[in-house]
Amino acid sequence: MSQRPDRHSVPDLHAAPLTIDADGWCPQAQQHASPNCDGRPDDAVPELLVIHNISLPPGQFGGPFIGDLFCNRLDYEAHAYFDQLRSLRVSAHFVIQRDGQLLQFVSASARAWHAGISSFNGRERCNDFSIGIELEGTDFEPFTDAQYAVLLQLTIALQHRYGFADVTGHEHIAPGRKTDPGPFFDWDRYAADWQRRPRHAQLRFRSGSPKVKQEANKNIRK
């Protein structure tokens, strides 16, 4: 597992395409090494990209609290909501903020603690074989153009390095337990942006909300 010292410089995402180096780090991202990670099983490689959303406190954007949570330095007295997070030890590989700033907390080659109890195509423990990307946001409002632009660049860089073929949401691998990235994440836009690229690799995008699909099926049966 590769750890890097914290890098706090703001990346210029327009200067050159994003890249992932041989150690699983994106040089263009702000790097903040989280202790909440470990090595993948010997036979596991990144085969799945998982999209999440997060905001701390819920519905508030722009503060330091997501990074503080992932690095176990959250001030639990800073907001009443934080008291319930005292025992939580989580991380994601990447966070894309509302303005498109890209933060990295765990090497993409290592196992971040982002998925929890989860299953993809009958295979459990998705942390073992997935990369987690958190979009700063909620289930209740759209994500920004800057976030979609950086998400596409990051997907290109990660797919080039690891060659995975599947992209899904946290809600799809933990239905009933998780709802993110939620109904305001535009899967069609994300897939179309990917497919619009010349010579793009084939990716399978899992789209739509399981809850929405369940409700639609109920209506069909009525």
VMD Tcl script that draws the C-alpha trace (Angstrom):
set ca {
  {0.00 0.00 0.00}
  {1.48 3.32 -1.07}
  {1.16 6.39 1.14}
  {2.13 9.90 0.13}
  {2.75 13.01 2.23}
  {-0.07 15.53 2.15}
  {-0.05 17.82 -0.88}
  {-2.12 20.95 -0.47}
  {-1.51 22.74 -3.79}
  {-4.56 23.41 -5.93}
  {-4.36 21.41 -9.17}
  {-4.86 23.03 -12.57}
  {-7.19 20.52 -14.17}
  {-7.14 22.37 -17.49}
  {-3.37 22.26 -17.95}
  {-3.21 18.58 -18.93}
  {-5.32 15.43 -18.71}
  {-5.48 13.74 -15.34}
  {-3.18 10.77 -14.86}
  {-2.79 7.96 -12.33}
  {0.79 6.98 -11.59}
  {2.16 3.49 -11.00}
  {1.52 3.83 -7.25}
  {-2.16 4.68 -7.78}
  {-1.94 8.42 -7.09}
  {-3.18 11.28 -9.26}
  {-0.43 13.94 -9.41}
  {-2.93 16.66 -10.29}
  {-5.08 16.05 -7.18}
  {-4.66 17.51 -3.72}
  {-3.31 14.53 -1.78}
  {-4.21 13.91 1.86}
  {-3.22 10.43 3.01}
  {-6.00 8.78 5.03}
  {-5.18 6.11 7.61}
  {-8.54 4.46 6.86}
  {-7.35 2.03 4.24}
  {-5.41 -1.17 3.81}
  {-4.12 -3.49 1.11}
  {-6.43 -5.31 -1.26}
  {-6.50 -9.11 -1.15}
  {-3.66 -10.64 -3.13}
  {-5.90 -11.71 -6.00}
  {-7.95 -8.47 -6.14}
  {-7.50 -5.58 -8.55}
  {-9.77 -2.57 -9.21}
  {-12.61 -3.84 -11.40}
  {-15.42 -1.48 -10.42}
  {-15.90 2.27 -10.03}
  {-18.41 3.30 -7.34}
  {-19.98 6.78 -7.33}
  {-21.11 8.28 -4.01}
  {-22.26 11.63 -2.68}
  {-21.32 13.24 0.62}
  {-21.78 16.51 2.47}
  {-20.77 17.46 5.99}
  {-22.77 18.67 7.77}
  {-25.57 17.25 5.60}
  {-26.56 19.74 2.93}
  {-23.64 22.10 3.56}
  {-20.77 22.47 1.12}
  {-17.28 23.89 1.03}
  {-15.93 23.20 4.51}
  {-12.99 21.03 5.56}
  {-15.10 18.41 7.28}
  {-15.12 15.64 4.64}
  {-11.35 15.55 4.55}
  {-11.19 15.81 8.32}
  {-13.52 12.81 8.64}
  {-11.48 10.72 6.22}
  {-8.25 11.61 8.03}
  {-9.64 11.01 11.57}
  {-9.22 14.63 12.62}
  {-12.84 15.78 12.63}
  {-13.73 18.20 15.42}
  {-16.81 16.49 16.80}
  {-17.76 19.65 18.71}
  {-17.94 21.76 15.54}
  {-21.50 20.68 14.72}
  {-24.18 18.72 16.58}
  {-24.42 16.18 13.74}
  {-20.80 15.15 14.16}
  {-21.32 13.53 17.55}
  {-22.73 10.40 15.90}
  {-19.59 10.06 13.78}
  {-17.12 9.57 16.63}
  {-16.59 5.86 16.03}
  {-16.74 6.05 12.23}
  {-13.59 5.14 10.31}
  {-14.18 5.63 6.59}
  {-12.51 6.96 3.48}
  {-12.88 7.15 -0.26}
  {-10.17 7.21 -2.85}
  {-11.29 10.56 -4.29}
  {-13.56 13.51 -3.52}
  {-14.72 15.97 -6.18}
  {-15.85 19.23 -4.61}
  {-18.62 21.46 -5.94}
  {-16.15 23.72 -7.76}
  {-14.37 20.76 -9.36}
  {-11.45 20.60 -6.97}
  {-10.10 17.04 -6.86}
  {-8.88 15.52 -3.59}
  {-7.30 12.10 -3.16}
  {-7.12 10.27 0.16}
  {-6.11 6.70 -0.72}
  {-4.05 5.19 -3.52}
  {-6.36 3.72 -6.13}
  {-4.31 0.55 -5.89}
  {-5.15 0.21 -2.18}
  {-8.44 -0.58 -0.47}
  {-10.37 2.45 0.80}
  {-13.21 1.94 3.27}
  {-16.06 3.43 1.26}
  {-18.58 0.74 0.30}
  {-19.35 -1.07 3.56}
  {-21.62 -4.12 3.35}
  {-22.11 -4.42 -0.39}
  {-22.50 -6.75 -3.35}
  {-21.99 -6.35 -7.08}
  {-23.27 -9.04 -9.46}
  {-23.34 -11.50 -6.57}
  {-19.82 -10.68 -5.43}
  {-19.63 -9.30 -1.89}
  {-17.11 -7.00 -0.18}
  {-16.93 -4.41 -2.94}
  {-14.14 -2.54 -1.16}
  {-11.85 -5.39 -2.19}
  {-12.19 -4.70 -5.91}
  {-13.54 -1.18 -6.32}
  {-12.48 2.46 -6.42}
  {-14.72 4.96 -4.62}
  {-15.37 8.51 -5.83}
  {-17.33 10.90 -3.60}
  {-19.09 13.86 -5.20}
  {-19.73 16.68 -2.77}
  {-23.50 16.85 -2.87}
  {-26.77 15.37 -1.66}
  {-29.69 13.28 -2.88}
  {-31.76 16.46 -3.21}
  {-30.04 18.78 -5.71}
  {-28.12 18.56 -8.97}
  {-24.38 18.21 -9.16}
  {-22.32 20.89 -10.91}
  {-20.94 21.04 -14.43}
  {-17.44 21.23 -12.94}
  {-18.01 17.98 -11.06}
  {-19.15 16.14 -14.19}
  {-16.16 17.45 -16.12}
  {-13.65 16.30 -13.49}
  {-15.48 13.00 -12.97}
  {-15.11 12.26 -16.68}
  {-11.40 13.12 -16.66}
  {-10.84 11.00 -13.57}
  {-12.78 8.06 -15.02}
  {-10.62 8.24 -18.16}
  {-7.42 8.24 -16.12}
  {-8.49 5.41 -13.81}
  {-9.82 3.25 -16.63}
  {-6.59 3.74 -18.57}
  {-4.55 2.61 -15.57}
  {-6.74 -0.29 -14.36}
  {-8.90 -1.33 -17.31}
  {-12.13 -1.85 -15.35}
  {-15.40 -2.27 -17.26}
  {-18.13 -1.39 -14.73}
  {-19.36 1.81 -13.09}
  {-22.11 1.80 -10.48}
  {-23.59 3.80 -7.62}
  {-23.39 3.12 -3.91}
  {-27.18 2.70 -3.95}
  {-26.84 -0.18 -6.42}
  {-24.33 -2.19 -4.40}
  {-26.02 -1.49 -1.04}
  {-29.73 -1.15 -1.89}
  {-31.96 -0.37 1.05}
  {-28.95 0.79 3.06}
  {-27.58 3.56 0.85}
  {-29.23 6.00 -1.57}
  {-26.30 7.83 -3.13}
  {-25.40 9.26 -5.54}
  {-29.17 9.70 -5.67}
  {-31.81 10.75 -8.20}
  {-30.08 14.01 -9.14}
  {-26.96 12.28 -10.43}
  {-27.28 12.29 -14.22}
  {-26.17 8.82 -15.31}
  {-27.23 9.47 -18.90}
  {-25.02 12.55 -19.07}
  {-22.07 10.71 -17.53}
  {-22.40 7.79 -19.98}
  {-22.90 10.09 -22.97}
  {-19.81 12.13 -22.06}
  {-17.82 8.89 -21.93}
  {-19.18 7.53 -25.20}
  {-18.63 10.85 -26.99}
  {-14.88 10.37 -26.70}
  {-13.13 8.90 -29.76}
  {-11.82 5.38 -29.29}
  {-13.43 5.07 -25.87}
  {-13.24 1.77 -24.03}
  {-16.53 0.05 -23.34}
  {-17.91 0.75 -19.88}
  {-21.11 -0.61 -18.39}
  {-22.93 2.15 -16.49}
  {-25.45 1.09 -13.86}
  {-27.99 3.89 -13.86}
  {-31.21 4.83 -12.13}
  {-32.32 4.59 -8.53}
  {-33.30 1.13 -7.22}
  {-36.12 2.77 -5.22}
  {-37.44 4.56 -8.31}
  {-37.32 1.31 -10.27}
  {-39.13 -0.55 -7.51}
  {-41.89 2.05 -7.44}
  {-42.20 1.89 -11.23}
  {-42.52 -1.89 -11.10}
  {-45.24 -1.59 -8.44}
  {-47.17 0.78 -10.69}
  {-46.86 -1.61 -13.64}
  {-48.31 -4.45 -11.57}
  {-51.33 -2.42 -10.44}
}
mol new
graphics top color blue
foreach p $ca { graphics top sphere $p radius 0.5 }
foreach p [lrange $ca 0 end-1] q [lrange $ca 1 end] { graphics top cylinder $p $q radius 0.2 }
display resetview
